[in-house]
Amino acid sequence: MAKSGRRFDKGGEEFYDQISALHKSVRGTAPDAALYWFMRMLDGGADPLYLGRRMIRMASEDIGLADPRALRLTLDAVETFERLGSPEGDLALAQAVIYLACAPKSNAVYVAYNNARAFITNDKSRAVPLHLRNAPTKLMKELGYGHAYRYAHDEPEAYAAGEEYFPEDMPQVSFYEPTSRGLESKIAERLAHLRELDAKAKRKK
């Protein structure tokens, strides 16, 4: 009776309440709680591959570039389950749950994706600048396609300071703002340095 009381109908309210609890436990860096809800759902008859798919989403939505290994580790766990099945593959999924919960958190990629998507949805169609266009034919080269493009690898620090990659009439936008957590702290430092190089290059023009 106790065990049957823990079960739920797939697609029912309790099912979605429990997957919500699992996701929020991972986001909240609570590995024990995350493992509890993961095991509750397995015990209740949830499809382990469904849980794996949700965990892949968590790796991008709540961890992102703060720890890029989280996505690969979760994909490996799902692939392991697909190869071994249950119960052997369950342990790989449990490992991923604990890793996701313990990893540094960032939703910067998720926010950037939504910001860029909203901008594109509401914006007009803008032409690709000539210097960024592909020029496979002689005519295209004569029309200026690819002209004055700066090959980043030939520049100091492999960065073409001051180069523009947006359409010419594009307003100033900033979709991705890295956090100070995990690897993103290094990404933030790098981007800040490159922005300083851009500013210096523009002052020289």
Secondary structure, DSSP 4 states (H G I P E B T S, - for coil): -TTGGG---TTSHHHHHHHHHHHHHHHTT-HHHHHHHHHHHHHTT--HHHHHHHHHHHIIIIIGGG-THHHHHHHHHHHHHHHH-TTHHHHHHHHHHHHHHHS----HHHHHHHHHHHHHHHSPP-PPPGGGS---SHHHHHTTTTTT---GGGSGGG--TT---S-TTPPP-------SSTHHHHHHHHHHHHHHHHHHHHHH-
